[in-house]
Amino acid sequence: MKTVQCTFRLPSEVVDLIDEKPGRTRTDKLLNLLGYGCNQTDYDAIEKRIKAVESRLSALENTNQVNVKE
């Protein structure tokens, strides 16, 4: 699927309907409305996974720095 950016005007009723859906951005909310988006629990799981990976990378970097100094 190719990603493109477009801007268009919508009636306020449609914007209100989009804004009622879960998601961080209007794009996420619109995708959720259409049945293609992630819900908040998916975001939370992804964020936890990214933090775990970042933590492990930091630990590896610190270990490598100690080994280089010796």
Jmol script that loads the backbone (N, CA, C; Angstrom):
load data "model"
ATOM      1  N   MET A   1       0.846  -1.172   0.000  1.00  0.00           N
ATOM      2  CA  MET A   1       0.000   0.000   0.000  1.00  0.00           C
ATOM      3  C   MET A   1       0.889   1.232   0.000  1.00  0.00           C
ATOM      4  N   LYS A   2       0.657   2.123  -0.919  1.00  0.00           N
ATOM      5  CA  LYS A   2       1.435   3.346  -1.021  1.00  0.00           C
ATOM      6  C   LYS A   2       0.799   4.431  -0.164  1.00  0.00           C
ATOM      7  N   THR A   3       1.624   5.199   0.557  1.00  0.00           N
ATOM      8  CA  THR A   3       1.126   6.266   1.417  1.00  0.00           C
ATOM      9  C   THR A   3       1.207   7.590   0.681  1.00  0.00           C
ATOM     10  N   VAL A   4       0.104   8.312   0.702  1.00  0.00           N
ATOM     11  CA  VAL A   4       0.058   9.640   0.105  1.00  0.00           C
ATOM     12  C   VAL A   4      -0.585  10.590   1.097  1.00  0.00           C
ATOM     13  N   GLN A   5      -0.301  11.868   0.929  1.00  0.00           N
ATOM     14  CA  GLN A   5      -0.910  12.866   1.806  1.00  0.00           C
ATOM     15  C   GLN A   5      -1.870  13.697   0.979  1.00  0.00           C
ATOM     16  N   CYS A   6      -3.062  13.906   1.509  1.00  0.00           N
ATOM     17  CA  CYS A   6      -4.019  14.753   0.819  1.00  0.00           C
ATOM     18  C   CYS A   6      -4.787  15.582   1.846  1.00  0.00           C
ATOM     19  N   THR A   7      -5.243  16.719   1.404  1.00  0.00           N
ATOM     20  CA  THR A   7      -5.996  17.619   2.269  1.00  0.00           C
ATOM     21  C   THR A   7      -7.351  17.872   1.620  1.00  0.00           C
ATOM     22  N   PHE A   8      -8.404  17.786   2.408  1.00  0.00           N
ATOM     23  CA  PHE A   8      -9.739  18.049   1.880  1.00  0.00           C
ATOM     24  C   PHE A   8     -10.634  18.519   3.019  1.00  0.00           C
ATOM     25  N   ARG A   9     -11.718  19.121   2.680  1.00  0.00           N
ATOM     26  CA  ARG A   9     -12.673  19.625   3.665  1.00  0.00           C
ATOM     27  C   ARG A   9     -13.785  18.601   3.871  1.00  0.00           C
ATOM     28  N   LEU A  10     -14.181  18.477   5.136  1.00  0.00           N
ATOM     29  CA  LEU A  10     -15.270  17.574   5.479  1.00  0.00           C
ATOM     30  C   LEU A  10     -16.316  18.331   6.286  1.00  0.00           C
ATOM     31  N   PRO A  11     -17.561  17.897   6.217  1.00  0.00           N
ATOM     32  CA  PRO A  11     -18.575  18.507   7.075  1.00  0.00           C
ATOM     33  C   PRO A  11     -18.236  18.261   8.543  1.00  0.00           C
ATOM     34  N   SER A  12     -18.624  19.174   9.403  1.00  0.00           N
ATOM     35  CA  SER A  12     -18.287  19.058  10.828  1.00  0.00           C
ATOM     36  C   SER A  12     -18.852  17.781  11.439  1.00  0.00           C
ATOM     37  N   GLU A  13     -19.978  17.297  10.949  1.00  0.00           N
ATOM     38  CA  GLU A  13     -20.559  16.055  11.467  1.00  0.00           C
ATOM     39  C   GLU A  13     -19.631  14.867  11.210  1.00  0.00           C
ATOM     40  N   VAL A  14     -18.999  14.868  10.044  1.00  0.00           N
ATOM     41  CA  VAL A  14     -18.076  13.784   9.703  1.00  0.00           C
ATOM     42  C   VAL A  14     -16.821  13.870  10.567  1.00  0.00           C
ATOM     43  N   VAL A  15     -16.322  15.085  10.770  1.00  0.00           N
ATOM     44  CA  VAL A  15     -15.143  15.280  11.620  1.00  0.00           C
ATOM     45  C   VAL A  15     -15.458  14.830  13.049  1.00  0.00           C
ATOM     46  N   ASP A  16     -16.639  15.158  13.545  1.00  0.00           N
ATOM     47  CA  ASP A  16     -17.043  14.723  14.888  1.00  0.00           C
ATOM     48  C   ASP A  16     -17.088  13.205  14.975  1.00  0.00           C
ATOM     49  N   LEU A  17     -17.599  12.559  13.940  1.00  0.00           N
ATOM     50  CA  LEU A  17     -17.654  11.099  13.916  1.00  0.00           C
ATOM     51  C   LEU A  17     -16.248  10.508  13.945  1.00  0.00           C
ATOM     52  N   ILE A  18     -15.340  11.077  13.166  1.00  0.00           N
ATOM     53  CA  ILE A  18     -13.947  10.612  13.143  1.00  0.00           C
ATOM     54  C   ILE A  18     -13.302  10.819  14.517  1.00  0.00           C
ATOM     55  N   ASP A  19     -13.516  12.007  15.107  1.00  0.00           N
ATOM     56  CA  ASP A  19     -12.891  12.333  16.385  1.00  0.00           C
ATOM     57  C   ASP A  19     -13.368  11.449  17.528  1.00  0.00           C
ATOM     58  N   GLU A  20     -14.541  10.844  17.404  1.00  0.00           N
ATOM     59  CA  GLU A  20     -15.064   9.959  18.452  1.00  0.00           C
ATOM     60  C   GLU A  20     -14.336   8.621  18.493  1.00  0.00           C
ATOM     61  N   LYS A  21     -13.657   8.261  17.422  1.00  0.00           N
ATOM     62  CA  LYS A  21     -12.994   6.965  17.347  1.00  0.00           C
ATOM     63  C   LYS A  21     -11.672   6.986  18.113  1.00  0.00           C
ATOM     64  N   PRO A  22     -11.209   5.809  18.578  1.00  0.00           N
ATOM     65  CA  PRO A  22      -9.925   5.762  19.276  1.00  0.00           C
ATOM     66  C   PRO A  22      -8.765   5.989  18.307  1.00  0.00           C
ATOM     67  N   GLY A  23      -7.718   6.578  18.823  1.00  0.00           N
ATOM     68  CA  GLY A  23      -6.520   6.813  18.020  1.00  0.00           C
ATOM     69  C   GLY A  23      -5.829   8.074  18.458  1.00  0.00           C
ATOM     70  N   ARG A  24      -4.568   8.196  18.077  1.00  0.00           N
ATOM     71  CA  ARG A  24      -3.776   9.363  18.480  1.00  0.00           C
ATOM     72  C   ARG A  24      -3.949  10.535  17.529  1.00  0.00           C
ATOM     73  N   THR A  25      -4.062  10.244  16.255  1.00  0.00           N
ATOM     74  CA  THR A  25      -4.192  11.299  15.251  1.00  0.00           C
ATOM     75  C   THR A  25      -5.505  11.111  14.516  1.00  0.00           C
ATOM     76  N   ARG A  26      -5.884  12.117  13.771  1.00  0.00           N
ATOM     77  CA  ARG A  26      -7.122  11.979  12.979  1.00  0.00           C
ATOM     78  C   ARG A  26      -6.979  10.878  11.938  1.00  0.00           C
ATOM     79  N   THR A  27      -5.775  10.708  11.416  1.00  0.00           N
ATOM     80  CA  THR A  27      -5.561   9.629  10.445  1.00  0.00           C
ATOM     81  C   THR A  27      -5.820   8.280  11.100  1.00  0.00           C
ATOM     82  N   ASP A  28      -5.277   8.079  12.315  1.00  0.00           N
ATOM     83  CA  ASP A  28      -5.522   6.829  13.046  1.00  0.00           C
ATOM     84  C   ASP A  28      -7.008   6.648  13.315  1.00  0.00           C
ATOM     85  N   LYS A  29      -7.657   7.729  13.704  1.00  0.00           N
ATOM     86  CA  LYS A  29      -9.091   7.663  14.011  1.00  0.00           C
ATOM     87  C   LYS A  29      -9.902   7.320  12.772  1.00  0.00           C
ATOM     88  N   LEU A  30      -9.543   7.918  11.638  1.00  0.00           N
ATOM     89  CA  LEU A  30     -10.239   7.610  10.394  1.00  0.00           C
ATOM     90  C   LEU A  30     -10.010   6.163   9.997  1.00  0.00           C
ATOM     91  N   LEU A  31      -8.779   5.686  10.121  1.00  0.00           N
ATOM     92  CA  LEU A  31      -8.495   4.285   9.801  1.00  0.00           C
ATOM     93  C   LEU A  31      -9.272   3.348  10.717  1.00  0.00           C
ATOM     94  N   ASN A  32      -9.394   3.700  11.993  1.00  0.00           N
ATOM     95  CA  ASN A  32     -10.198   2.895  12.912  1.00  0.00           C
ATOM     96  C   ASN A  32     -11.657   2.890  12.496  1.00  0.00           C
ATOM     97  N   LEU A  33     -12.154   4.034  12.074  1.00  0.00           N
ATOM     98  CA  LEU A  33     -13.538   4.130  11.613  1.00  0.00           C
ATOM     99  C   LEU A  33     -13.765   3.220  10.408  1.00  0.00           C
ATOM    100  N   LEU A  34     -12.771   3.135   9.532  1.00  0.00           N
ATOM    101  CA  LEU A  34     -12.876   2.312   8.335  1.00  0.00           C
ATOM    102  C   LEU A  34     -12.529   0.845   8.579  1.00  0.00           C
ATOM    103  N   GLY A  35     -12.055   0.542   9.800  1.00  0.00           N
ATOM    104  CA  GLY A  35     -11.733  -0.838  10.136  1.00  0.00           C
ATOM    105  C   GLY A  35     -10.319  -1.249   9.809  1.00  0.00           C
ATOM    106  N   TYR A  36      -9.422  -0.293   9.568  1.00  0.00           N
ATOM    107  CA  TYR A  36      -8.045  -0.612   9.204  1.00  0.00           C
ATOM    108  C   TYR A  36      -7.023  -0.161  10.239  1.00  0.00           C
ATOM    109  N   GLY A  37      -7.429   0.396  11.338  1.00  0.00           N
ATOM    110  CA  GLY A  37      -6.483   1.002  12.260  1.00  0.00           C
ATOM    111  C   GLY A  37      -6.106   0.131  13.427  1.00  0.00           C
ATOM    112  N   CYS A  38      -5.197   0.658  14.222  1.00  0.00           N
ATOM    113  CA  CYS A  38      -4.764   0.027  15.466  1.00  0.00           C
ATOM    114  C   CYS A  38      -5.535   0.649  16.618  1.00  0.00           C
ATOM    115  N   ASN A  39      -5.795  -0.129  17.624  1.00  0.00           N
ATOM    116  CA  ASN A  39      -6.420   0.457  18.809  1.00  0.00           C
ATOM    117  C   ASN A  39      -5.351   0.823  19.831  1.00  0.00           C
ATOM    118  N   GLN A  40      -5.745   1.447  20.901  1.00  0.00           N
ATOM    119  CA  GLN A  40      -4.793   1.957  21.883  1.00  0.00           C
ATOM    120  C   GLN A  40      -3.956   0.843  22.504  1.00  0.00           C
ATOM    121  N   THR A  41      -4.550  -0.332  22.704  1.00  0.00           N
ATOM    122  CA  THR A  41      -3.768  -1.421  23.302  1.00  0.00           C
ATOM    123  C   THR A  41      -2.649  -1.857  22.368  1.00  0.00           C
ATOM    124  N   ASP A  42      -2.873  -1.768  21.045  1.00  0.00           N
ATOM    125  CA  ASP A  42      -1.805  -2.080  20.102  1.00  0.00           C
ATOM    126  C   ASP A  42      -0.656  -1.089  20.252  1.00  0.00           C
ATOM    127  N   TYR A  43      -1.001   0.211  20.379  1.00  0.00           N
ATOM    128  CA  TYR A  43       0.021   1.228  20.566  1.00  0.00           C
ATOM    129  C   TYR A  43       0.799   0.979  21.854  1.00  0.00           C
ATOM    130  N   ASP A  44       0.089   0.647  22.927  1.00  0.00           N
ATOM    131  CA  ASP A  44       0.754   0.403  24.204  1.00  0.00           C
ATOM    132  C   ASP A  44       1.717  -0.774  24.100  1.00  0.00           C
ATOM    133  N   ALA A  45       1.301  -1.835  23.442  1.00  0.00           N
ATOM    134  CA  ALA A  45       2.163  -3.002  23.277  1.00  0.00           C
ATOM    135  C   ALA A  45       3.387  -2.656  22.439  1.00  0.00           C
ATOM    136  N   ILE A  46       3.186  -1.880  21.395  1.00  0.00           N
ATOM    137  CA  ILE A  46       4.307  -1.477  20.535  1.00  0.00           C
ATOM    138  C   ILE A  46       5.278  -0.597  21.318  1.00  0.00           C
ATOM    139  N   GLU A  47       4.745   0.356  22.087  1.00  0.00           N
ATOM    140  CA  GLU A  47       5.615   1.236  22.882  1.00  0.00           C
ATOM    141  C   GLU A  47       6.415   0.451  23.904  1.00  0.00           C
ATOM    142  N   LYS A  48       5.799  -0.531  24.563  1.00  0.00           N
ATOM    143  CA  LYS A  48       6.520  -1.357  25.535  1.00  0.00           C
ATOM    144  C   LYS A  48       7.647  -2.124  24.846  1.00  0.00           C
ATOM    145  N   ARG A  49       7.355  -2.649  23.673  1.00  0.00           N
ATOM    146  CA  ARG A  49       8.359  -3.414  22.935  1.00  0.00           C
ATOM    147  C   ARG A  49       9.522  -2.516  22.514  1.00  0.00           C
ATOM    148  N   ILE A  50       9.215  -1.314  22.037  1.00  0.00           N
ATOM    149  CA  ILE A  50      10.263  -0.383  21.626  1.00  0.00           C
ATOM    150  C   ILE A  50      11.127   0.007  22.820  1.00  0.00           C
ATOM    151  N   LYS A  51      10.510   0.263  23.974  1.00  0.00           N
ATOM    152  CA  LYS A  51      11.279   0.617  25.169  1.00  0.00           C
ATOM    153  C   LYS A  51      12.185  -0.532  25.591  1.00  0.00           C
ATOM    154  N   ALA A  52      11.698  -1.759  25.488  1.00  0.00           N
ATOM    155  CA  ALA A  52      12.515  -2.918  25.842  1.00  0.00           C
ATOM    156  C   ALA A  52      13.710  -3.039  24.893  1.00  0.00           C
ATOM    157  N   VAL A  53      13.480  -2.831  23.614  1.00  0.00           N
ATOM    158  CA  VAL A  53      14.569  -2.902  22.631  1.00  0.00           C
ATOM    159  C   VAL A  53      15.576  -1.785  22.885  1.00  0.00           C
ATOM    160  N   GLU A  54      15.090  -0.566  23.150  1.00  0.00           N
ATOM    161  CA  GLU A  54      15.992   0.553  23.434  1.00  0.00           C
ATOM    162  C   GLU A  54      16.827   0.277  24.678  1.00  0.00           C
ATOM    163  N   SER A  55      16.221  -0.303  25.685  1.00  0.00           N
ATOM    164  CA  SER A  55      16.938  -0.628  26.919  1.00  0.00           C
ATOM    165  C   SER A  55      18.040  -1.645  26.651  1.00  0.00           C
ATOM    166  N   ARG A  56      17.726  -2.652  25.872  1.00  0.00           N
ATOM    167  CA  ARG A  56      18.728  -3.671  25.550  1.00  0.00           C
ATOM    168  C   ARG A  56      19.857  -3.091  24.707  1.00  0.00           C
ATOM    169  N   LEU A  57      19.519  -2.217  23.762  1.00  0.00           N
ATOM    170  CA  LEU A  57      20.560  -1.572  22.952  1.00  0.00           C
ATOM    171  C   LEU A  57      21.464  -0.706  23.814  1.00  0.00           C
ATOM    172  N   SER A  58      20.887   0.027  24.741  1.00  0.00           N
ATOM    173  CA  SER A  58      21.698   0.855  25.646  1.00  0.00           C
ATOM    174  C   SER A  58      22.635   0.002  26.466  1.00  0.00           C
ATOM    175  N   ALA A  59      22.135  -1.128  26.962  1.00  0.00           N
ATOM    176  CA  ALA A  59      22.979  -2.027  27.742  1.00  0.00           C
ATOM    177  C   ALA A  59      24.126  -2.567  26.890  1.00  0.00           C
ATOM    178  N   LEU A  60      23.844  -2.922  25.651  1.00  0.00           N
ATOM    179  CA  LEU A  60      24.900  -3.405  24.752  1.00  0.00           C
ATOM    180  C   LEU A  60      25.918  -2.307  24.454  1.00  0.00           C
ATOM    181  N   GLU A  61      25.441  -1.095  24.226  1.00  0.00           N
ATOM    182  CA  GLU A  61      26.353   0.016  23.958  1.00  0.00           C
ATOM    183  C   GLU A  61      27.250   0.271  25.163  1.00  0.00           C
ATOM    184  N   ASN A  62      26.688   0.234  26.362  1.00  0.00           N
ATOM    185  CA  ASN A  62      27.483   0.456  27.579  1.00  0.00           C
ATOM    186  C   ASN A  62      28.505  -0.661  27.753  1.00  0.00           C
ATOM    187  N   THR A  63      28.141  -1.879  27.466  1.00  0.00           N
ATOM    188  CA  THR A  63      29.076  -3.001  27.562  1.00  0.00           C
ATOM    189  C   THR A  63      30.205  -2.838  26.563  1.00  0.00           C
ATOM    190  N   ASN A  64      29.891  -2.427  25.347  1.00  0.00           N
ATOM    191  CA  ASN A  64      30.919  -2.225  24.323  1.00  0.00           C
ATOM    192  C   ASN A  64      31.853  -1.085  24.697  1.00  0.00           C
ATOM    193  N   GLN A  65      31.337  -0.034  25.305  1.00  0.00           N
ATOM    194  CA  GLN A  65      32.174   1.101  25.710  1.00  0.00           C
ATOM    195  C   GLN A  65      33.144   0.685  26.798  1.00  0.00           C
ATOM    196  N   VAL A  66      32.698  -0.146  27.732  1.00  0.00           N
ATOM    197  CA  VAL A  66      33.566  -0.631  28.800  1.00  0.00           C
ATOM    198  C   VAL A  66      34.669  -1.496  28.207  1.00  0.00           C
ATOM    199  N   ASN A  67      34.326  -2.361  27.261  1.00  0.00           N
ATOM    200  CA  ASN A  67      35.318  -3.248  26.630  1.00  0.00           C
ATOM    201  C   ASN A  67      36.347  -2.464  25.838  1.00  0.00           C
ATOM    202  N   VAL A  68      35.956  -1.397  25.193  1.00  0.00           N
ATOM    203  CA  VAL A  68      36.873  -0.572  24.391  1.00  0.00           C
ATOM    204  C   VAL A  68      37.851   0.151  25.306  1.00  0.00           C
ATOM    205  N   LYS A  69      37.413   0.632  26.455  1.00  0.00           N
ATOM    206  CA  LYS A  69      38.262   1.379  27.386  1.00  0.00           C
ATOM    207  C   LYS A  69      39.324   0.497  28.013  1.00  0.00           C
ATOM    208  N   GLU A  70      39.066  -0.795  28.150  1.00  0.00           N
ATOM    209  CA  GLU A  70      40.016  -1.698  28.822  1.00  0.00           C
ATOM    210  C   GLU A  70      41.155  -2.083  27.977  1.00  0.00           C
TER     211      GLU A  70
END
end "model"
wireframe off; spacefill off
backbone 0.3
color backbone group
